[in-house]
Amino acid sequence: MTLAGGNNWWTFNFLLRVPASSTITLTLAVAYNHYGGVPSFSHGQLSLIGYSDSWVWQEGSLASGGENICVDSVGSHARAQVTDVRVELFQNAWAENVGGADYLVYFNSGGEYVYAKGLDPFLHAPGPCLSNATYTQW
């Protein structure tokens, strides 16, 4: 797909289970800044290939401006669970990180921070306006 005004290419991949000898009709909807009249939101795993071997980084993006929040729920990359918070990126420029945060923090009786042992994320719906995810900690 060539986008207007440039040589940008998109690749869409879909995995569908369709019974043999059946016919289905599909519609492709691409959400940019709005979907159904409200700002779009996406939630997914952030790839850190070439930067880090951390695997459970999640990111959330408001509209199509880029990531607004990054979460490292098991602390595998950084000690903070919320690693990046960025303002809306509608200026087509990378905004500065304004900080991170922690939640569900546990310290043992010696006052030492205890990392989560493991986390399995499952994204039921990554958008387009509200995400739905389950995180199972073990």
C-alpha positions as CSV (number, residue, x, y, z in Angstrom):
1,M,0.0,0.0,0.0
2,T,1.5,3.3,-1.0
3,L,0.3,6.2,1.1
4,A,-0.5,9.6,-0.4
5,G,2.5,11.8,-0.7
6,G,5.2,9.2,-0.1
7,N,6.7,5.8,-0.5
8,N,5.5,4.3,2.7
9,W,4.6,0.7,2.6
10,W,2.3,-1.1,5.1
11,T,2.1,-4.8,5.5
12,F,-1.0,-6.3,7.2
13,N,-1.0,-9.8,8.5
14,F,-4.1,-11.6,9.6
15,L,-4.6,-15.1,11.1
16,L,-8.2,-16.3,10.7
17,R,-9.7,-19.7,11.3
18,V,-12.2,-20.3,8.5
19,P,-13.9,-23.6,8.1
20,A,-13.2,-25.4,4.8
21,S,-15.4,-24.6,1.9
22,S,-16.9,-21.5,3.6
23,T,-17.1,-17.9,2.5
24,I,-16.7,-14.8,4.6
25,T,-16.9,-11.1,3.9
26,L,-14.4,-8.8,5.7
27,T,-13.8,-5.1,6.0
28,L,-10.5,-3.5,6.8
29,A,-10.7,-0.4,9.0
30,V,-7.5,1.5,9.9
31,A,-7.8,3.8,12.8
32,Y,-5.6,6.9,12.7
33,N,-6.4,9.6,15.2
34,H,-10.1,8.8,15.6
35,Y,-12.2,5.7,15.4
36,G,-16.0,6.0,15.6
37,G,-15.7,9.7,16.5
38,V,-13.5,9.2,19.5
39,P,-9.7,9.3,19.9
40,S,-8.2,5.9,19.0
41,F,-6.0,4.0,21.5
42,S,-3.7,1.0,20.9
43,H,-2.0,-1.4,23.3
44,G,0.6,-3.9,22.4
45,Q,4.0,-5.4,23.1
46,L,6.9,-3.1,22.4
47,S,9.7,-4.7,20.6
48,L,13.1,-4.0,22.0
49,I,15.1,-6.2,19.6
50,G,18.6,-4.8,19.2
51,Y,18.2,-2.7,22.3
52,S,17.4,-5.1,25.1
53,D,16.4,-8.7,25.7
54,S,13.5,-7.7,27.9
55,W,10.3,-9.3,26.6
56,V,7.3,-8.0,28.5
57,W,7.4,-4.3,27.7
58,Q,3.9,-3.1,26.9
59,E,3.1,0.2,25.3
60,G,0.0,2.3,25.0
61,S,-0.6,4.9,22.3
62,L,-3.2,7.6,22.0
63,A,-4.2,8.2,18.4
64,S,-1.5,7.7,15.8
65,G,1.1,9.9,17.3
66,G,3.4,7.2,18.9
67,E,3.7,5.7,22.3
68,N,2.4,7.6,25.4
69,I,3.2,5.1,28.1
70,C,5.5,2.1,28.4
71,V,5.1,-0.5,31.1
72,D,7.7,-3.1,32.2
73,S,5.5,-5.0,34.6
74,V,8.1,-7.5,35.9
75,G,10.9,-4.9,36.1
76,S,13.1,-6.9,33.6
77,H,14.6,-3.8,32.0
78,A,14.3,-1.1,34.6
79,R,13.4,-1.0,38.2
80,A,10.3,1.1,37.6
81,Q,7.3,-0.7,36.2
82,V,6.1,2.4,34.3
83,T,9.2,3.3,32.4
84,D,8.2,6.1,30.0
85,V,5.4,8.6,30.0
86,R,5.2,10.9,27.0
87,V,2.8,13.6,26.2
88,E,0.7,13.4,23.0
89,L,3.0,13.2,19.9
90,F,0.8,15.0,17.4
91,Q,3.7,17.3,16.5
92,N,5.3,14.5,14.5
93,A,8.3,14.7,16.8
94,W,9.5,12.5,19.6
95,A,8.4,14.1,22.9
96,E,10.5,13.9,26.0
97,N,9.9,11.3,28.6
98,V,8.3,13.0,31.6
99,G,8.9,10.2,34.0
100,G,7.9,6.8,35.3
101,A,6.1,5.2,38.2
102,D,5.7,2.1,40.2
103,Y,2.6,0.2,41.5
104,L,2.0,-3.0,43.3
105,V,5.5,-2.7,44.9
106,Y,6.6,-5.2,47.4
107,F,9.5,-4.9,49.8
108,N,10.6,-7.8,52.0
109,S,11.2,-7.6,55.8
110,G,14.8,-6.4,55.2
111,G,13.5,-3.5,53.1
112,E,14.7,-5.0,49.8
113,Y,12.6,-4.6,46.6
114,V,11.3,-7.9,45.5
115,Y,10.9,-8.3,41.7
116,A,7.9,-10.1,40.3
117,K,8.8,-13.7,39.4
118,G,7.0,-13.8,36.1
119,L,4.2,-12.4,34.1
120,D,2.2,-13.7,31.1
121,P,0.4,-11.0,29.2
122,F,-2.6,-11.7,27.0
123,L,-4.1,-9.0,24.9
124,H,-7.7,-9.8,24.3
125,A,-8.3,-6.6,22.3
126,P,-5.5,-4.1,21.6
127,G,-7.8,-1.2,20.6
128,P,-9.1,0.7,18.7
129,C,-10.5,2.8,21.5
130,L,-10.2,0.7,24.6
131,S,-7.8,-2.2,25.3
132,N,-8.5,-5.3,27.2
133,A,-5.6,-7.3,28.7
134,T,-5.1,-10.0,31.3
135,Y,-1.8,-10.3,33.1
136,T,-1.2,-13.5,35.0
137,Q,1.6,-13.3,37.5
138,W,3.3,-16.5,38.7
